[in-house]
Amino acid sequence: MKTKAVRLYGKMDLRMEEMELPEIDADGIQVKIISDSLCMSSYKACVEGADHKRVPEDIAEKPIIIGHECCGKIVKVGENWKHKFKEGDDFAIQPAHFYKGTQQAVGYSYQFCGGDAQYSNIPMETLAMDCLLPYHSDVYFYGSLAEPMSCIIGTFHAMYHTTPGSYEHKMGIVEGGKMALLAAVGPMGLGAIDYALHCDRRPSVLVVTDIDEEKLARAASIYTVEHAKEMGVELHYVNTAKTPDAVATLRELTGGKGYDDVICFVPVKSVVEQADAILGFDGCLNFFAGPIDSQFKAEMNFFNVHYSYTHIVGTSGGNTEDMREGIKLMNEGRINPATMITYVGGLDSAAQTTMSLNKMPGGKKLIYNQISMPMTAISDFAKLGETDPMFKKLAELVAAHNGLWNGDAEKYLLAHAKPIE
């Protein structure tokens, strides 16, 4: 069958084109993709091309389909999988399955499967590792955000601590401890605030920093200090650009003891070193942000490593159980990652947007794979609505949900937007 897809041919060579999707065999599953949220990791794959660890070397001849934060509907099931899946089921994907030790992943490694296509054939590795997940909701964009949320959840789970005199690592953040999220009012940082306030293991003090006052204000309006208090968390927002001695100020918020858990959301040397400087005894620093520069370095206080047991961990993606947890929390209404989304567009906007992610302001860019629409800021809906009835209605639906993208807006868009064909 024919499908439109966004394919990577080389460094910054991303093209939307029509391609032939092979018929599945008894071991195959074919899906229709409804939504995909664009990830900075896809931009990094575009920059590095075949040099990327997960991208094959022969993409110039066998281009791969980009995109990995996708959700949609199963349309064909091979005979060998009919015991587990059926046509019409909805799905989400855990793209990084590490099958037999490989780093192959949906959105980086496959000719016939990626999030930025109308239809895809699910790889055998995804099925073998149980990474095609049932999704029980009529709101598809939440399924797309399950993957980035799994990255955040995995980060919290990867934090570890020790007991003096014991070599046993205790996994997870310190319950009732002190936690700092640095440079954390971008889309992933907002998701981390949401999870920190609403997961089963919460800090008693949560400090969120950034240098962008507008983004800090938006975060504070969504995740208020008052709501955090109701959840048993003392929440502070700090603009470190306006703080003469940021390290001293941040440590003061812990009574001078430092933080049990610190997550750094940007690959910036000064921020990484600030994160190290605010660690308390047995404090764990998670370097969340993946740098493009393979020589990226920052200094760490090894006196504290030796005498205060400070330590560092890095995470890249979550596992399948992290993703299941994210879906469960969304379905229960405990987290609402819609706060991440600030742009919406159609499949025909995916290629250029992905290659421009490093320059575009705002949060997550969400695409709907079956429609044609320029990548559009949610904040521009009202202005566009002055001349376009569809955007007028979308603006009203967004306004009714505190300015956030939502299921009502998604259903309306899918019913009224121009099809990609």
TISE-509750 format. One line per field, with one value per residue (C-alpha): residue in one letter; x, z, y; residue number from 1. Coordinates in steps of 0.25 Angstrom, whole numbers, plus 5000, padded with zeros to 4 digits. Layout:
N
resn = (A, ...)
east = (X, ...)
up = (Z, ...)
north = (Y, ...)
resi = (NUM, ...)
//
This chain:
421
resn = (M, K, T, K, A, V, R, L, Y, G, K, M, D, L, R, M, E, E, M, E, L, P, E, I, D, A, D, G, I, Q, V, K, I, I, S, D, S, L, C, M, S, S, Y, K, A, C, V, E, G, A, D, H, K, R, V, P, E, D, I, A, E, K, P, I, I, I, G, H, E, C, C, G, K, I, V, K, V, G, E, N, W, K, H, K, F, K, E, G, D, D, F, A, I, Q, P, A, H, F, Y, K, G, T, Q, Q, A, V, G, Y, S, Y, Q, F, C, G, G, D, A, Q, Y, S, N, I, P, M, E, T, L, A, M, D, C, L, L, P, Y, H, S, D, V, Y, F, Y, G, S, L, A, E, P, M, S, C, I, I, G, T, F, H, A, M, Y, H, T, T, P, G, S, Y, E, H, K, M, G, I, V, E, G, G, K, M, A, L, L, A, A, V, G, P, M, G, L, G, A, I, D, Y, A, L, H, C, D, R, R, P, S, V, L, V, V, T, D, I, D, E, E, K, L, A, R, A, A, S, I, Y, T, V, E, H, A, K, E, M, G, V, E, L, H, Y, V, N, T, A, K, T, P, D, A, V, A, T, L, R, E, L, T, G, G, K, G, Y, D, D, V, I, C, F, V, P, V, K, S, V, V, E, Q, A, D, A, I, L, G, F, D, G, C, L, N, F, F, A, G, P, I, D, S, Q, F, K, A, E, M, N, F, F, N, V, H, Y, S, Y, T, H, I, V, G, T, S, G, G, N, T, E, D, M, R, E, G, I, K, L, M, N, E, G, R, I, N, P, A, T, M, I, T, Y, V, G, G, L, D, S, A, A, Q, T, T, M, S, L, N, K, M, P, G, G, K, K, L, I, Y, N, Q, I, S, M, P, M, T, A, I, S, D, F, A, K, L, G, E, T, D, P, M, F, K, K, L, A, E, L, V, A, A, H, N, G, L, W, N, G, D, A, E, K, Y, L, L, A, H, A, K, P, I, E)
east = (5000, 5004, 5007, 5012, 5024, 5036, 5049, 5063, 5073, 5086, 5090, 5079, 5073, 5058, 5047, 5032, 5029, 5020, 5026, 5021, 5019, 5020, 5009, 5011, 5013, 5009, 5018, 5014, 5005, 5001, 4996, 4990, 4997, 4988, 4998, 5013, 5020, 5033, 5045, 5059, 5065, 5060, 5066, 5079, 5077, 5076, 5088, 5097, 5090, 5097, 5107, 5096, 5097, 5083, 5083, 5087, 5099, 5092, 5081, 5084, 5079, 5070, 5064, 5058, 5044, 5047, 5038, 5036, 5025, 5013, 4999, 4989, 4980, 4984, 4979, 4984, 4989, 4997, 4993, 5004, 4999, 4984, 4984, 4989, 4985, 4972, 4969, 4963, 4971, 4978, 4993, 5005, 5019, 5032, 5042, 5055, 5054, 5069, 5066, 5077, 5086, 5084, 5081, 5071, 5059, 5046, 5048, 5063, 5066, 5054, 5050, 5036, 5033, 5033, 5024, 5024, 5016, 5001, 5003, 5015, 5019, 5023, 5037, 5038, 5047, 5036, 5027, 5037, 5040, 5026, 5027, 5014, 5005, 4990, 4985, 4971, 4967, 4959, 4970, 4982, 4991, 4993, 4998, 5008, 5013, 5014, 5028, 5033, 5026, 5033, 5047, 5043, 5038, 5050, 5059, 5052, 5054, 5068, 5072, 5079, 5084, 5092, 5092, 5106, 5113, 5105, 5108, 5093, 5087, 5073, 5066, 5057, 5057, 5057, 5042, 5040, 5054, 5059, 5058, 5063, 5059, 5069, 5066, 5052, 5041, 5043, 5033, 5041, 5043, 5028, 5025, 5035, 5028, 5015, 5021, 5028, 5015, 5006, 5014, 5014, 5028, 5029, 5039, 5035, 5042, 5043, 5051, 5049, 5059, 5061, 5066, 5053, 5043, 5032, 5033, 5035, 5022, 5015, 5019, 5015, 5002, 4999, 5006, 5003, 5010, 4996, 4993, 5007, 5004, 4991, 5000, 5009, 5021, 5027, 5029, 5038, 5041, 5055, 5060, 5075, 5078, 5073, 5080, 5094, 5098, 5089, 5096, 5095, 5081, 5077, 5084, 5077, 5064, 5068, 5073, 5087, 5088, 5087, 5078, 5076, 5072, 5075, 5072, 5079, 5070, 5080, 5094, 5101, 5114, 5110, 5097, 5103, 5113, 5102, 5095, 5107, 5109, 5096, 5096, 5095, 5100, 5098, 5092, 5089, 5090, 5083, 5089, 5076, 5079, 5086, 5097, 5100, 5115, 5122, 5133, 5123, 5130, 5127, 5134, 5130, 5135, 5142, 5144, 5129, 5129, 5138, 5134, 5119, 5116, 5110, 5108, 5103, 5095, 5090, 5077, 5073, 5059, 5050, 5046, 5033, 5029, 5031, 5023, 5012, 5012, 5011, 4999, 4992, 4995, 4989, 4977, 4974, 4975, 4987, 4996, 4993, 5005, 4997, 5005, 5016, 5009, 5010, 5009, 5000, 5001, 4999, 5009, 5013, 5019, 5027, 5040, 5043, 5039, 5048, 5060, 5057, 5054, 5067, 5062, 5047, 5042, 5032, 5029, 5025, 5021, 5010, 5006, 4994, 4998, 4985, 4983, 4990, 4993, 5004, 5011, 5003, 5005, 4993, 4995, 4992, 4978, 4970, 4977, 4975, 4961, 4957, 4957, 4957, 4945, 4953, 4963, 4952, 4946, 4960, 4963, 4950, 4952, 4967, 4962, 4952, 4964, 4973, 4980, 4984, 4982, 4972, 4963, 4952, 4961, 4967, 4954, 4949, 4962, 4962, 4948, 4950, 4964, 4968, 4972, 4987, 4983)
up = (5000, 4998, 5010, 5012, 5022, 5026, 5023, 5027, 5015, 5022, 5031, 5031, 5019, 5023, 5013, 5013, 5001, 4997, 4998, 4997, 5010, 5008, 5012, 5025, 5027, 5038, 5048, 5044, 5049, 5042, 5048, 5045, 5052, 5058, 5065, 5068, 5077, 5071, 5080, 5081, 5079, 5065, 5062, 5067, 5058, 5047, 5050, 5052, 5041, 5039, 5050, 5060, 5068, 5065, 5050, 5040, 5031, 5018, 5019, 5006, 4999, 5010, 5017, 5031, 5035, 5046, 5059, 5071, 5080, 5073, 5076, 5067, 5063, 5058, 5044, 5041, 5049, 5044, 5048, 5058, 5067, 5066, 5080, 5086, 5076, 5068, 5057, 5063, 5076, 5079, 5082, 5088, 5085, 5094, 5083, 5090, 5092, 5092, 5085, 5088, 5092, 5079, 5080, 5069, 5071, 5064, 5058, 5056, 5050, 5041, 5027, 5029, 5043, 5049, 5056, 5045, 5035, 5032, 5033, 5038, 5039, 5053, 5054, 5059, 5070, 5076, 5076, 5082, 5093, 5097, 5093, 5085, 5097, 5098, 5099, 5105, 5102, 5092, 5093, 5084, 5088, 5102, 5096, 5088, 5101, 5108, 5102, 5107, 5120, 5121, 5120, 5132, 5140, 5137, 5141, 5155, 5156, 5152, 5164, 5175, 5189, 5199, 5214, 5221, 5223, 5213, 5198, 5194, 5185, 5188, 5175, 5173, 5179, 5194, 5198, 5206, 5202, 5196, 5180, 5170, 5155, 5148, 5135, 5136, 5130, 5116, 5112, 5119, 5131, 5132, 5131, 5142, 5151, 5148, 5152, 5164, 5170, 5166, 5167, 5178, 5184, 5185, 5191, 5203, 5196, 5181, 5175, 5160, 5153, 5140, 5134, 5126, 5134, 5124, 5124, 5139, 5141, 5132, 5140, 5153, 5147, 5143, 5155, 5166, 5180, 5186, 5179, 5182, 5197, 5196, 5191, 5202, 5195, 5197, 5183, 5179, 5166, 5165, 5153, 5155, 5145, 5155, 5167, 5170, 5177, 5171, 5178, 5192, 5190, 5185, 5197, 5207, 5202, 5208, 5221, 5216, 5215, 5200, 5191, 5191, 5177, 5166, 5151, 5140, 5128, 5119, 5114, 5119, 5127, 5137, 5140, 5142, 5151, 5159, 5160, 5166, 5176, 5182, 5185, 5199, 5206, 5198, 5187, 5173, 5161, 5148, 5135, 5127, 5115, 5104, 5098, 5083, 5086, 5088, 5096, 5105, 5119, 5133, 5146, 5158, 5172, 5175, 5190, 5192, 5184, 5194, 5207, 5204, 5195, 5184, 5171, 5157, 5147, 5133, 5127, 5112, 5110, 5119, 5119, 5116, 5130, 5131, 5119, 5125, 5138, 5130, 5122, 5135, 5142, 5130, 5129, 5144, 5142, 5152, 5142, 5130, 5120, 5111, 5118, 5109, 5096, 5090, 5075, 5067, 5052, 5041, 5035, 5024, 5035, 5042, 5033, 5034, 5048, 5053, 5046, 5053, 5067, 5072, 5068, 5071, 5084, 5093, 5097, 5089, 5075, 5072, 5059, 5054, 5043, 5035, 5033, 5026, 5034, 5036, 5050, 5058, 5072, 5081, 5085, 5071, 5070, 5074, 5064, 5053, 5057, 5053, 5039, 5040, 5047, 5050, 5058, 5065, 5070, 5074, 5082, 5089, 5093, 5097, 5106, 5113, 5117, 5123, 5110, 5109, 5097, 5100, 5096, 5091, 5082, 5077, 5073, 5066, 5059, 5053, 5049, 5042, 5037, 5023, 5020, 5016, 5003)
north = (5000, 5014, 5023, 5037, 5037, 5046, 5040, 5042, 5041, 5047, 5059, 5069, 5062, 5060, 5058, 5056, 5047, 5035, 5021, 5007, 5000, 4985, 4975, 4969, 4954, 4944, 4951, 4965, 4976, 4989, 5001, 5015, 5026, 5037, 5046, 5047, 5058, 5062, 5060, 5067, 5053, 5053, 5066, 5060, 5048, 5058, 5066, 5053, 5045, 5031, 5035, 5034, 5021, 5016, 5021, 5010, 5014, 5012, 5022, 5029, 5016, 5011, 5023, 5022, 5027, 5038, 5040, 5031, 5037, 5031, 5026, 5021, 5009, 4994, 4992, 4978, 4966, 4955, 4941, 4938, 4950, 4949, 4943, 4956, 4967, 4970, 4980, 4993, 4992, 5005, 5005, 5013, 5009, 5008, 5011, 5007, 4992, 4988, 4974, 4965, 4976, 4985, 4999, 4999, 5007, 5012, 5025, 5023, 5010, 5005, 5007, 5003, 5008, 5022, 5032, 5042, 5033, 5031, 5016, 5007, 4992, 4989, 4982, 4968, 4973, 4983, 4971, 4961, 4971, 4974, 4988, 4990, 4994, 4994, 5008, 5010, 5024, 5032, 5043, 5040, 5051, 5046, 5033, 5040, 5047, 5034, 5032, 5045, 5043, 5029, 5036, 5045, 5034, 5025, 5037, 5037, 5022, 5023, 5032, 5024, 5025, 5018, 5015, 5018, 5005, 4997, 4996, 4993, 5004, 5008, 5012, 5024, 5038, 5040, 5040, 5053, 5058, 5071, 5071, 5081, 5082, 5091, 5098, 5091, 5099, 5093, 5082, 5071, 5079, 5082, 5067, 5065, 5075, 5069, 5055, 5060, 5065, 5054, 5041, 5031, 5035, 5050, 5060, 5069, 5081, 5083, 5095, 5098, 5107, 5114, 5127, 5130, 5138, 5136, 5121, 5121, 5129, 5119, 5107, 5114, 5117, 5102, 5096, 5105, 5107, 5105, 5092, 5086, 5089, 5081, 5070, 5071, 5078, 5091, 5097, 5108, 5115, 5122, 5130, 5128, 5139, 5149, 5142, 5148, 5135, 5124, 5113, 5119, 5123, 5109, 5102, 5112, 5106, 5093, 5099, 5098, 5083, 5082, 5073, 5058, 5058, 5068, 5066, 5075, 5077, 5085, 5081, 5094, 5093, 5104, 5098, 5084, 5089, 5097, 5084, 5077, 5089, 5088, 5073, 5069, 5056, 5044, 5053, 5048, 5056, 5052, 5058, 5057, 5065, 5058, 5067, 5066, 5070, 5056, 5064, 5071, 5072, 5079, 5079, 5071, 5072, 5059, 5063, 5062, 5049, 5043, 5049, 5053, 5041, 5050, 5042, 5044, 5036, 5038, 5033, 5032, 5028, 5020, 5005, 4998, 4998, 5013, 5015, 5006, 5015, 5028, 5022, 5018, 5031, 5039, 5030, 5032, 5047, 5048, 5055, 5064, 5065, 5074, 5085, 5080, 5084, 5098, 5095, 5086, 5083, 5072, 5062, 5072, 5081, 5070, 5070, 5085, 5086, 5074, 5081, 5094, 5089, 5095, 5109, 5108, 5114, 5108, 5094, 5081, 5081, 5071, 5066, 5059, 5049, 5048, 5064, 5075, 5087, 5097, 5095, 5106, 5111, 5109, 5124, 5128, 5121, 5133, 5142, 5132, 5130, 5144, 5139, 5124, 5117, 5104, 5112, 5120, 5108, 5102, 5115, 5113, 5099, 5102, 5114, 5105, 5096, 5107, 5109, 5095, 5085, 5075, 5063, 5072, 5080, 5068, 5062, 5075, 5076, 5062, 5064, 5077, 5079, 5076, 5062, 5060, 5053)
resi = (1, 2, 3, 4, 5, 6, 7, 8, 9, 10, 11, 12, 13, 14, 15, 16, 17, 18, 19, 20, 21, 22, 23, 24, 25, 26, 27, 28, 29, 30, 31, 32, 33, 34, 35, 36, 37, 38, 39, 40, 41, 42, 43, 44, 45, 46, 47, 48, 49, 50, 51, 52, 53, 54, 55, 56, 57, 58, 59, 60, 61, 62, 63, 64, 65, 66, 67, 68, 69, 70, 71, 72, 73, 74, 75, 76, 77, 78, 79, 80, 81, 82, 83, 84, 85, 86, 87, 88, 89, 90, 91, 92, 93, 94, 95, 96, 97, 98, 99, 100, 101, 102, 103, 104, 105, 106, 107, 108, 109, 110, 111, 112, 113, 114, 115, 116, 117, 118, 119, 120, 121, 122, 123, 124, 125, 126, 127, 128, 129, 130, 131, 132, 133, 134, 135, 136, 137, 138, 139, 140, 141, 142, 143, 144, 145, 146, 147, 148, 149, 150, 151, 152, 153, 154, 155, 156, 157, 158, 159, 160, 161, 162, 163, 164, 165, 166, 167, 168, 169, 170, 171, 172, 173, 174, 175, 176, 177, 178, 179, 180, 181, 182, 183, 184, 185, 186, 187, 188, 189, 190, 191, 192, 193, 194, 195, 196, 197, 198, 199, 200, 201, 202, 203, 204, 205, 206, 207, 208, 209, 210, 211, 212, 213, 214, 215, 216, 217, 218, 219, 220, 221, 222, 223, 224, 225, 226, 227, 228, 229, 230, 231, 232, 233, 234, 235, 236, 237, 238, 239, 240, 241, 242, 243, 244, 245, 246, 247, 248, 249, 250, 251, 252, 253, 254, 255, 256, 257, 258, 259, 260, 261, 262, 263, 264, 265, 266, 267, 268, 269, 270, 271, 272, 273, 274, 275, 276, 277, 278, 279, 280, 281, 282, 283, 284, 285, 286, 287, 288, 289, 290, 291, 292, 293, 294, 295, 296, 297, 298, 299, 300, 301, 302, 303, 304, 305, 306, 307, 308, 309, 310, 311, 312, 313, 314, 315, 316, 317, 318, 319, 320, 321, 322, 323, 324, 325, 326, 327, 328, 329, 330, 331, 332, 333, 334, 335, 336, 337, 338, 339, 340, 341, 342, 343, 344, 345, 346, 347, 348, 349, 350, 351, 352, 353, 354, 355, 356, 357, 358, 359, 360, 361, 362, 363, 364, 365, 366, 367, 368, 369, 370, 371, 372, 373, 374, 375, 376, 377, 378, 379, 380, 381, 382, 383, 384, 385, 386, 387, 388, 389, 390, 391, 392, 393, 394, 395, 396, 397, 398, 399, 400, 401, 402, 403, 404, 405, 406, 407, 408, 409, 410, 411, 412, 413, 414, 415, 416, 417, 418, 419, 420, 421)
//
